[in-house]
Amino acid sequence: MSDKLLMEMRGHTALITINTPPANTWDEESLPRLADLVEQLNEDNNCYSLVITGQGEKFFSAGADLNMFASGDKLVARDLATKFSAAFETLSQFRGVSIAAINGFAMGGGLECALACDIRIAESHAVMALPEATVGLLPAGLGTQHLSWVVGEGWAKKMILCGERVDATTAEKIGLVEEVVDKGLSVERALALAANVEKQSPKSVAASKRLIQAARHSSINAAYPVEADEFVALFDTNDQTEGVNAFLEKRQPKWTNS
């Protein structure tokens, strides 16, 4: 356990708070802890979604603690790159819906964490960037891949190669975030959005998410039969039976994630 990441359940939603003030940086302890938390949530049938945010009002996360790279040791660099990649890949593969509540600066590994989530809600004062090249590094927490997918190659190059910072308004315009809210409201809005997830079948959500993310690396023609297979596989679940019968009986379904 580590107090660098706090977690509490809000109904079917896990609220994770990055708790490494003053800038909520990531280090060799908090990164594996994030991966462990997500893996635990994947095994918890009561968890349908997660929201991740930063402690305080100024930072979602400023990214890596650069003190870790001061020695110039390549073995240290390899270890940390592996930890960043593993943590954010695990987050991106969370079986439910993940929402980043960006409550301030999201820089470097902080933005990479948000990019690993399904949905991003930013507060109006938030600023986002991948400035690693300004200190002789590059985004090694899947940032070069996720940013390109989310905003397109042009804006990814503008932000990574030119060091462009974007405010919340620009981030929404280019599709980096899905919604902008007033200061202090990102967690509230993220939790409200997560509550909508509870109306969907957790099994349907997980299958649909797999298909959506598979579109990144497969052709649309190849995806058609996979989509059909995923649809048919839902008929092995209790939630499929419950969902259809609840609709026909004009009542709310009671999901069991089974």
One Martini backbone bead per residue (centre of mass of N, CA, C, O) as a GRO file, in nm:
protein
  258
    1MET     BB    1   0.100   0.033   0.015
    2SER     BB    2   0.009   0.384  -0.074
    3ASP     BB    3  -0.021   0.742  -0.022
    4LYS     BB    4   0.022   0.833  -0.332
    5LEU     BB    5  -0.250   0.663  -0.354
    6LEU     BB    6  -0.590   0.719  -0.351
    7MET     BB    7  -0.885   0.517  -0.249
    8GLU     BB    8  -1.239   0.518  -0.336
    9MET     BB    9  -1.569   0.420  -0.312
   10ARG     BB   10  -1.842   0.521  -0.543
   11GLY     BB   11  -2.000   0.276  -0.553
   12HIS     BB   12  -1.898   0.178  -0.884
   13THR     BB   13  -1.663   0.391  -0.817
   14ALA     BB   14  -1.326   0.469  -0.852
   15LEU     BB   15  -1.137   0.698  -0.655
   16ILE     BB   16  -0.837   0.846  -0.771
   17THR     BB   17  -0.554   0.997  -0.596
   18ILE     BB   18  -0.296   1.203  -0.650
   19ASN     BB   19  -0.050   1.207  -0.359
   20THR     BB   20   0.220   1.427  -0.455
   21PRO     BB   21   0.318   1.678  -0.323
   22PRO     BB   22   0.280   1.962  -0.507
   23ALA     BB   23   0.267   1.800  -0.823
   24ASN     BB   24   0.197   1.499  -0.860
   25THR     BB   25   0.420   1.296  -0.899
   26TRP     BB   26   0.600   1.039  -1.047
   27ASP     BB   27   0.722   0.712  -0.939
   28GLU     BB   28   0.857   0.399  -0.843
   29GLU     BB   29   0.593   0.364  -0.657
   30SER     BB   30   0.326   0.477  -0.801
   31LEU     BB   31   0.319   0.319  -1.066
   32PRO     BB   32   0.277   0.024  -0.962
   33ARG     BB   33   0.029   0.100  -0.794
   34LEU     BB   34  -0.157   0.162  -1.026
   35ALA     BB   35  -0.150  -0.115  -1.158
   36ASP     BB   36  -0.257  -0.268  -0.910
   37LEU     BB   37  -0.527  -0.123  -0.882
   38VAL     BB   38  -0.644  -0.193  -1.160
   39GLU     BB   39  -0.627  -0.500  -1.127
   40GLN     BB   40  -0.817  -0.510  -0.885
   41LEU     BB   41  -1.062  -0.381  -1.032
   42ASN     BB   42  -1.089  -0.605  -1.248
   43GLU     BB   43  -1.176  -0.818  -1.004
   44ASP     BB   44  -1.418  -0.619  -0.940
   45ASN     BB   45  -1.758  -0.651  -0.992
   46ASN     BB   46  -1.837  -0.363  -0.849
   47CYS     BB   47  -1.661  -0.233  -1.077
   48TYR     BB   48  -1.722   0.006  -1.356
   49SER     BB   49  -1.535   0.255  -1.263
   50LEU     BB   50  -1.300   0.537  -1.305
   51VAL     BB   51  -1.140   0.806  -1.121
   52ILE     BB   52  -0.885   1.054  -1.193
   53THR     BB   53  -0.686   1.266  -0.975
   54GLY     BB   54  -0.571   1.555  -0.805
   55GLN     BB   55  -0.426   1.703  -0.554
   56GLY     BB   56  -0.583   1.981  -0.535
   57GLU     BB   57  -0.582   2.291  -0.757
   58LYS     BB   58  -0.318   2.285  -0.965
   59PHE     BB   59  -0.265   1.961  -0.990
   60PHE     BB   60  -0.276   1.674  -1.143
   61SER     BB   61   0.015   1.641  -1.310
   62ALA     BB   62   0.377   1.685  -1.367
   63GLY     BB   63   0.488   1.399  -1.360
   64ALA     BB   64   0.797   1.344  -1.343
   65ASP     BB   65   1.062   1.300  -1.132
   66LEU     BB   66   1.365   1.437  -1.227
   67ASN     BB   67   1.554   1.316  -1.009
   68MET     BB   68   1.563   1.026  -1.142
   69PHE     BB   69   1.755   1.148  -1.401
   70ALA     BB   70   2.022   1.293  -1.298
   71SER     BB   71   2.245   1.057  -1.337
   72GLY     BB   72   2.220   0.910  -1.634
   73ASP     BB   73   2.112   0.627  -1.592
   74LYS     BB   74   2.011   0.370  -1.801
   75LEU     BB   75   1.885   0.171  -1.600
   76VAL     BB   76   1.692   0.372  -1.477
   77ALA     BB   77   1.551   0.451  -1.738
   78ARG     BB   78   1.441   0.170  -1.809
   79ASP     BB   79   1.279   0.121  -1.553
   80LEU     BB   80   1.093   0.375  -1.576
   81ALA     BB   81   0.981   0.326  -1.859
   82THR     BB   82   0.847   0.059  -1.781
   83LYS     BB   83   0.663   0.174  -1.558
   84PHE     BB   84   0.508   0.374  -1.727
   85SER     BB   85   0.402   0.183  -1.943
   86ALA     BB   86   0.261  -0.023  -1.754
   87ALA     BB   87   0.067   0.167  -1.607
   88PHE     BB   88  -0.080   0.295  -1.866
   89GLU     BB   89  -0.162   0.030  -1.999
   90THR     BB   90  -0.336  -0.073  -1.769
   91LEU     BB   91  -0.529   0.165  -1.773
   92SER     BB   92  -0.620   0.135  -2.076
   93GLN     BB   93  -0.724  -0.181  -1.995
   94PHE     BB   94  -0.953  -0.122  -1.847
   95ARG     BB   95  -1.270  -0.268  -1.847
   96GLY     BB   96  -1.381  -0.005  -1.794
   97VAL     BB   97  -1.440   0.327  -1.717
   98SER     BB   98  -1.220   0.602  -1.775
   99ILE     BB   99  -1.161   0.914  -1.583
  100ALA     BB  100  -1.027   1.234  -1.621
  101ALA     BB  101  -0.974   1.483  -1.365
  102ILE     BB  102  -0.859   1.792  -1.469
  103ASN     BB  103  -0.740   2.018  -1.203
  104GLY     BB  104  -0.483   2.105  -1.390
  105PHE     BB  105  -0.184   2.038  -1.440
  106ALA     BB  106  -0.079   1.839  -1.742
  107MET     BB  107   0.237   1.694  -1.743
  108GLY     BB  108   0.349   1.466  -1.919
  109GLY     BB  109   0.276   1.204  -1.724
  110GLY     BB  110   0.005   1.337  -1.665
  111LEU     BB  111  -0.109   1.330  -1.954
  112GLU     BB  112  -0.061   1.028  -2.001
  113CYS     BB  113  -0.266   0.938  -1.796
  114ALA     BB  114  -0.511   1.074  -1.932
  115LEU     BB  115  -0.472   0.927  -2.212
  116ALA     BB  116  -0.537   0.636  -2.080
  117CYS     BB  117  -0.809   0.733  -2.083
  118ASP     BB  118  -1.129   0.756  -2.214
  119ILE     BB  119  -1.186   1.027  -2.046
  120ARG     BB  120  -1.181   1.399  -2.045
  121ILE     BB  121  -1.188   1.636  -1.774
  122ALA     BB  122  -1.164   1.992  -1.769
  123GLU     BB  123  -1.057   2.262  -1.629
  124SER     BB  124  -1.037   2.596  -1.718
  125HIS     BB  125  -0.721   2.615  -1.594
  126ALA     BB  126  -0.600   2.410  -1.760
  127VAL     BB  127  -0.280   2.254  -1.852
  128MET     BB  128  -0.124   2.106  -2.148
  129ALA     BB  129   0.169   1.875  -2.184
  130LEU     BB  130   0.478   1.754  -2.374
  131PRO     BB  131   0.803   1.860  -2.249
  132GLU     BB  132   1.051   1.657  -2.264
  133ALA     BB  133   1.243   1.789  -2.489
  134THR     BB  134   1.336   2.032  -2.295
  135VAL     BB  135   1.511   1.785  -2.122
  136GLY     BB  136   1.605   1.542  -2.323
  137LEU     BB  137   1.336   1.392  -2.377
  138LEU     BB  138   1.052   1.162  -2.384
  139PRO     BB  139   0.749   1.018  -2.421
  140ALA     BB  140   0.726   0.700  -2.220
  141GLY     BB  141   0.389   0.686  -2.152
  142LEU     BB  142   0.252   0.666  -2.452
  143GLY     BB  143   0.232   0.959  -2.579
  144THR     BB  144   0.303   0.927  -2.885
  145GLN     BB  145   0.048   0.742  -2.927
  146HIS     BB  146  -0.205   0.865  -2.787
  147LEU     BB  147  -0.197   1.153  -2.901
  148SER     BB  148  -0.215   1.079  -3.200
  149TRP     BB  149  -0.493   0.940  -3.174
  150VAL     BB  150  -0.659   1.179  -3.046
  151VAL     BB  151  -0.538   1.449  -3.233
  152GLY     BB  152  -0.324   1.380  -3.421
  153GLU     BB  153  -0.029   1.438  -3.580
  154GLY     BB  154  -0.009   1.746  -3.583
  155TRP     BB  155  -0.060   1.806  -3.275
  156ALA     BB  156   0.151   1.613  -3.170
  157LYS     BB  157   0.390   1.765  -3.296
  158LYS     BB  158   0.337   2.041  -3.170
  159MET     BB  159   0.363   1.941  -2.870
  160ILE     BB  160   0.635   1.770  -2.886
  161LEU     BB  161   0.830   1.930  -3.095
  162CYS     BB  162   0.732   2.244  -2.992
  163GLY     BB  163   0.605   2.270  -2.695
  164GLU     BB  164   0.302   2.289  -2.682
  165ARG     BB  165   0.058   2.454  -2.509
  166VAL     BB  166  -0.268   2.383  -2.364
  167ASP     BB  167  -0.568   2.478  -2.310
  168ALA     BB  168  -0.887   2.392  -2.248
  169THR     BB  169  -1.013   2.508  -2.505
  170THR     BB  170  -0.817   2.376  -2.704
  171ALA     BB  171  -0.849   2.084  -2.610
  172GLU     BB  172  -1.145   2.065  -2.700
  173LYS     BB  173  -1.109   2.143  -3.000
  174ILE     BB  174  -0.892   1.887  -3.056
  175GLY     BB  175  -0.983   1.635  -2.853
  176LEU     BB  176  -0.831   1.600  -2.573
  177VAL     BB  177  -1.107   1.684  -2.459
  178GLU     BB  178  -1.460   1.648  -2.387
  179GLU     BB  179  -1.456   1.859  -2.134
  180VAL     BB  180  -1.548   2.174  -1.975
  181VAL     BB  181  -1.504   2.311  -1.649
  182ASP     BB  182  -1.514   2.447  -1.370
  183LYS     BB  183  -1.358   2.517  -1.105
  184GLY     BB  184  -1.388   2.221  -0.902
  185LEU     BB  185  -1.577   2.013  -1.115
  186SER     BB  186  -1.445   1.750  -1.230
  187VAL     BB  187  -1.524   1.527  -1.032
  188GLU     BB  188  -1.826   1.564  -1.035
  189ARG     BB  189  -1.857   1.513  -1.341
  190ALA     BB  190  -1.718   1.237  -1.352
  191LEU     BB  191  -1.914   1.093  -1.155
  192ALA     BB  192  -2.168   1.144  -1.324
  193LEU     BB  193  -2.069   0.988  -1.571
  194ALA     BB  194  -2.020   0.721  -1.418
  195ALA     BB  195  -2.320   0.681  -1.341
  196ASN     BB  196  -2.404   0.612  -1.636
  197VAL     BB  197  -2.257   0.341  -1.651
  198GLU     BB  198  -2.458   0.188  -1.454
  199LYS     BB  199  -2.679   0.158  -1.694
  200GLN     BB  200  -2.485  -0.036  -1.802
  201SER     BB  201  -2.348  -0.312  -1.907
  202PRO     BB  202  -2.045  -0.428  -1.814
  203LYS     BB  203  -2.011  -0.635  -2.046
  204SER     BB  204  -2.074  -0.438  -2.279
  205VAL     BB  205  -1.858  -0.231  -2.219
  206ALA     BB  206  -1.609  -0.412  -2.242
  207ALA     BB  207  -1.659  -0.504  -2.535
  208SER     BB  208  -1.677  -0.223  -2.666
  209LYS     BB  209  -1.395  -0.126  -2.584
  210ARG     BB  210  -1.233  -0.335  -2.736
  211LEU     BB  211  -1.336  -0.251  -3.018
  212ILE     BB  212  -1.254   0.045  -3.021
  213GLN     BB  213  -0.942  -0.006  -2.964
  214ALA     BB  214  -0.893  -0.199  -3.211
  215ALA     BB  215  -0.913   0.031  -3.434
  216ARG     BB  216  -0.606   0.118  -3.415
  217HIS     BB  217  -0.493  -0.194  -3.546
  218SER     BB  218  -0.741  -0.242  -3.747
  219SER     BB  219  -0.948  -0.327  -3.980
  220ILE     BB  220  -1.273  -0.296  -4.059
  221ASN     BB  221  -1.313  -0.575  -4.190
  222ALA     BB  222  -1.188  -0.738  -3.949
  223ALA     BB  223  -1.402  -0.630  -3.730
  224TYR     BB  224  -1.680  -0.744  -3.799
  225PRO     BB  225  -1.659  -1.042  -3.687
  226VAL     BB  226  -1.576  -0.958  -3.400
  227GLU     BB  227  -1.832  -0.808  -3.330
  228ALA     BB  228  -2.019  -1.052  -3.361
  229ASP     BB  229  -1.881  -1.228  -3.147
  230GLU     BB  230  -1.928  -1.035  -2.908
  231PHE     BB  231  -2.233  -1.038  -2.924
  232VAL     BB  232  -2.278  -1.345  -2.882
  233ALA     BB  233  -2.119  -1.371  -2.608
  234LEU     BB  234  -2.337  -1.219  -2.433
  235PHE     BB  235  -2.530  -1.484  -2.420
  236ASP     BB  236  -2.345  -1.593  -2.163
  237THR     BB  237  -2.484  -1.376  -1.991
  238ASN     BB  238  -2.679  -1.242  -1.740
  239ASP     BB  239  -2.707  -0.945  -1.843
  240GLN     BB  240  -2.855  -1.002  -2.104
  241THR     BB  241  -3.110  -1.121  -1.982
  242GLU     BB  242  -3.173  -0.884  -1.796
  243GLY     BB  243  -3.189  -0.651  -2.000
  244VAL     BB  244  -3.416  -0.754  -2.185
  245ASN     BB  245  -3.630  -0.815  -1.961
  246ALA     BB  246  -3.643  -0.535  -1.838
  247PHE     BB  247  -3.750  -0.396  -2.087
  248LEU     BB  248  -4.009  -0.573  -2.127
  249GLU     BB  249  -4.094  -0.506  -1.807
  250LYS     BB  250  -4.043  -0.207  -1.736
  251ARG     BB  251  -3.745  -0.203  -1.596
  252GLN     BB  252  -3.472  -0.198  -1.408
  253PRO     BB  253  -3.174  -0.314  -1.417
  254LYS     BB  254  -2.969  -0.584  -1.258
  255TRP     BB  255  -2.651  -0.587  -1.226
  256THR     BB  256  -2.362  -0.844  -1.202
  257ASN     BB  257  -2.120  -0.894  -1.385
  258SER     BB  258  -2.208  -1.207  -1.544
   0.00000   0.00000   0.00000
